[in-house]
Amino acid sequence: MMSQSTSSIPEAPGAWPVVGHVPPLMRQPLEFLRSAADHGDLLKLRLGPKTAYLATHPDLVRTMLVSSGSGDFTRSKGAQGASRFIGPILVAVSGETHRRQRRRMQPGFHRQRLESYVATMAAAAQETADSWSAGQVVDVEQAACDLSLAMITKTLFFSDLGAKAEAALRKTGHDILKVARLSALAPTLYEVLPTAGKRSVGRTSATIREAITAYRADGRDHGDLLSTMLRATDAEGASMTDQEVHDEVMGIAVAGIGGPAAITAWIFHELGQNAEIESRLHAELDTVLGGRLPTHEDLPRLPYTQNLVKEALRKYPGWVGSRRTVRPVRLGGHDLPADVEVMYSAYAIQRDPRWYPEPERLDPGRWETKGSSRGVPKGAWVPFALGTYKCIGDNFALLETAVTVAVVASHWRLHALPGDEVRPKTKATHVFPNRLRMIAEPRSVVRLEEPAAMGA
């Protein structure tokens, strides 16, 4: 098929004079991105004086993401901006640097390691559940963010050698996230602005360095994520330097808070709206766990819980992602020039009725059998991206969220606070509920007999 120039790519509607599509992307980004597919599979965007593109069809998104490994596309300039604040961390680097660093980080996210994190995650979730009282009004978004940060920090440091660093990172993790966003959006302002957040992040950074030094001297594998990073090597057998380990610890704190926290918050909102889903979840948790904390052996026996997490991730993924062309490339029959940004929206694609029937309905049953997702294009499931730069922590995030839901829902029901209108809001690349206050009601475990095996 003959390729076409960029002049044949339609421009997305809604552009303003001079500033182009910046206002609709800032004022109503979700509505703008969801409506874009009505106007073409590939659209032109004007972002002030710059031209960017928006891929709305799953096939184009998949091509773009998977082609990152072939050198056609690389990370967006926004993602690379994270290195200004932290350093050349995995979520910001590209090319050979990324391949080497990913190989070093991968052992910390292998299945066996993930299984060893479950007990620590469950204990953190139990801390949160134990801190609530009957009738308490819970700020669910804040509680989910705090719990996600606690799970990350506890997974990083199992040993008392990291206790000081864990406490500091848990206390200042949200500051790290704010400072990282500032450095990415306004690097010049970040350099000159003496904020309290920057000072607290500096103190936390020092305690992380102390923990790394102590772990190095100790030399043992404590089974945590920090031990894995210290022991990991690349293809040439080279290990990470203390500076690289420090930067990745900071990067994990930045990258790991938002996604799982957003999904957790939306799950409890949905449970408060849907008695049938809540009832099925409680029945499974009572049958399998009977009020105790989940272990990694329990997780395969909690399919409805895991399907609920996956369905929430389908309905509430991140709202925007982007890649940058390295050289002139063809996408959707069009020739794109080098060094332009191509955006996509998992939120819009995964709510498109062409790929998911009744997309506004939360339906964990979509994932009960492989056949139920048959016909969905591979590029229509991109909550963690695809290809070379796919999120290394995808299974960690799914595990963390499933454990959180299992522990909290075993002990509490959360009811919406009357009068609150819950709407989606964008924060960084995630979609959170704008105002989610819920009333905590303790629940008693109903101990159910497990069904007898067939033929017993």
C-alpha positions, -999 to 999 in steps of 0.1 A, spaced: 0 0 0 13 34 -9 23 55 21 9 90 27 25 121 40 16 137 73 -4 163 54 -31 136 49 -34 130 86 -66 147 99 -62 172 127 -81 164 159 -110 188 165 -111 213 193 -78 232 186 -76 268 199 -57 296 180 -20 297 188 -20 271 216 -37 244 196 -49 213 216 -33 223 249 -65 237 265 -87 206 258 -59 183 270 -56 203 302 -92 210 309 -110 178 298 -83 153 288 -103 121 293 -133 134 273 -110 147 245 -90 115 242 -121 93 242 -138 113 215 -107 114 193 -112 79 179 -144 91 161 -122 112 138 -95 87 127 -70 61 137 -41 86 136 -47 123 143 -25 154 143 -22 174 175 -9 210 178 7 216 212 16 253 209 42 256 182 49 218 181 32 191 162 25 157 178 3 128 168 -23 107 186 -28 70 178 -63 59 186 -65 24 171 -51 -6 190 -32 -19 159 -13 13 156 -6 15 193 8 -20 194 29 -14 163 44 17 179 51 1 213 65 -31 200 86 -13 174 104 5 202 127 -25 203 137 -21 166 148 14 171 119 32 153 105 46 185 120 55 219 108 70 252 91 103 251 109 134 261 87 137 292 97 103 305 133 110 299 129 142 320 128 121 351 165 117 349 169 154 357 157 148 392 168 112 400 193 101 375 194 76 346 169 52 361 152 23 343 119 41 336 138 70 320 166 55 299 165 39 265 185 19 241 214 -2 253 215 15 287 179 4 292 186 -32 282 215 -34 305 197 -19 335 165 -39 329 185 -72 329 200 -61 363 166 -52 377 146 -82 364 155 -107 391 137 -86 417 105 -91 398 108 -128 390 79 -150 402 99 -165 431 108 -131 444 72 -118 440 60 -148 460 83 -138 489 69 -103 490 33 -114 497 36 -118 534 52 -83 537 25 -68 515 -3 -85 535 12 -73 568 12 -37 555 -24 -40 544 -33 -54 578 -17 -23 594 -41 -1 574 -71 -23 582 -63 -23 619 -60 15 619 -96 21 610 -126 22 634 -163 15 629 -181 45 613 -148 63 604 -148 84 573 -119 72 552 -102 93 526 -98 63 503 -74 79 478 -50 90 505 -53 57 523 -45 38 491 -15 60 483 -1 56 519 -6 18 517 10 16 483 40 35 496 42 13 527 42 -19 505 70 -6 483 92 5 512 87 -27 531 94 -48 500 127 -28 495 140 -34 531 134 -66 549 164 -62 572 168 -39 602 198 -25 583 173 -7 562 149 3 589 159 40 590 157 42 552 123 25 551 109 50 577 124 80 559 112 68 525 77 60 538 75 95 554 88 114 523 77 92 494 49 116 484 73 145 485 96 126 461 67 122 438 59 159 439 95 169 433 98 145 404 67 159 388 81 195 392 114 186 378 98 170 347 73 198 341 95 228 350 131 218 351 144 254 353 120 262 382 130 230 399 167 239 398 162 273 415 132 268 438 143 260 474 113 239 485 107 220 517 101 189 496 135 191 480 151 193 515 132 163 529 141 143 498 177 151 503 176 138 538 159 106 527 185 102 499 212 102 526 195 74 546 191 53 515 228 56 508 235 45 544 213 15 540 231 5 507 265 8 525 253 -14 554 238 -40 530 271 -41 510 291 -46 542 267 -73 555 269 -92 522 238 -114 529 207 -118 507 178 -107 529 152 -117 503 142 -81 497 143 -59 466 174 -40 477 193 -73 482 183 -84 447 196 -51 431 229 -53 449 235 -89 437 222 -85 402 246 -84 372 243 -76 335 253 -97 305 290 -89 310 288 -98 347 289 -61 359 269 -53 390 251 -20 398 271 7 415 259 22 448 248 53 429 228 33 404 211 13 432 203 45 451 188 60 419 167 30 413 153 29 448 142 65 444 128 57 410 108 27 424 92 51 449 83 76 421 70 50 396 53 26 421 29 47 441 3 61 417 -9 31 396 -18 6 423 -32 33 445 -55 46 418 -68 11 410 -73 2 447 -93 34 452 -115 27 422 -121 -9 433 -135 2 467 -156 28 450 -170 2 426 -176 -23 454 -196 4 472 -218 8 441 -223 -29 432 -236 -53 458 -234 -83 436 -197 -79 429 -190 -71 465 -210 -102 476 -191 -125 453 -158 -111 464 -166 -115 501 -178 -151 495 -145 -160 479 -124 -143 505 -144 -160 534 -142 -194 517 -105 -193 510 -90 -172 537 -116 -173 565 -102 -141 580 -65 -149 579 -39 -131 558 -33 -144 523 -1 -162 514 13 -167 479 -2 -202 478 -37 -186 483 -36 -163 453 -44 -190 426 -74 -198 447 -87 -163 446 -96 -160 408 -125 -136 413 -103 -112 434 -77 -112 406 -103 -108 379 -117 -79 398 -83 -63 399 -77 -69 361 -112 -55 353 -106 -24 374 -73 -20 355 -92 -23 323 -116 4 332 -92 28 350 -58 26 335 -34 55 329 -48 82 307 -18 89 285 14 74 272 38 85 245 67 75 223 91 95 202 102 87 167 139 81 164 139 83 126 113 86 98 88 58 103 56 46 87 26 42 110 -9 35 98 1 40 62 15 75 70 52 86 70 61 104 102 92 124 105 120 118 131 118 133 166 80 137 169 59 126 198 31 100 192 6 98 221 -19 71 229 -45 66 257 -50 33 274 -80 49 292 -97 57 259 -88 24 241 -99 2 270 -132 20 272 -139 17 235 -171 -3 229 -156 -17 197 -132 -38 218 -150 -42 251 -188 -46 252 -205 -23 278 -172 -7 286 -186 15 314 -198 -16 333 -172 -31 357 -175 -68 349 -149 -92 364 -165 -120 344 -148 -107 313 -117 -124 324 -131 -157 337 -121 -177 306 -96 -170 278 -125 -172 254 -142 -142 270 -114 -119 258 -112 -135 223 -114 -109 195 -99 -81 216 -69 -67 196 -36 -71 215 -31 -33 214 -64 -29 232 -49 -41 265 -20 -17 273 -22 -6 310 15 -14 313 24 -6 277 40 -33 255 74 -42 240 108 -32 252 97 -5 275 68 -24 291 65 -17 328 89 -41 347 67 -39 377 34 -50 361 31 -83 380 42 -65 412 14 -40 408 -12 -67 402 0 -87 432 1 -56 455 -35 -46 445 -49 -82 449 -33 -85 483 -47 -51 494 -82 -59 482 -81 -94 499 -70 -81 533 -91 -49 535 -123 -64 521 -120 -93 545 -124 -69 574 -143 -39 561 -171 -28 538 -168 8 526 -199 29 519 -200 61 499 -204 93 519 -238 108 510 -236 139 489 -201 132 475 -199 131 437 -171 109 425 -155 118 392 -123 108 375 -93 132 377 -59 130 361 -28 131 382 5 127 364 -3 98 341 -29 81 364 -66 85 368 -78 89 404 -113 95 419 -115 132 425 -131 130 460 -136 95 475 -146 95 511 -162 64 524 -176 51 557 -159 21 572 -182 -7 584 -167 -38 600 -177 -71 586 -178 -105 602 -162 -133 582 -188 -159 571 -169 -192 573 -181 -212 543 -172 -248 534 -152 -252 503 -170 -271 476 -161 -308 475 -139 -320 447 -156 -335 417 -161 -372 421 -154 -372 459 
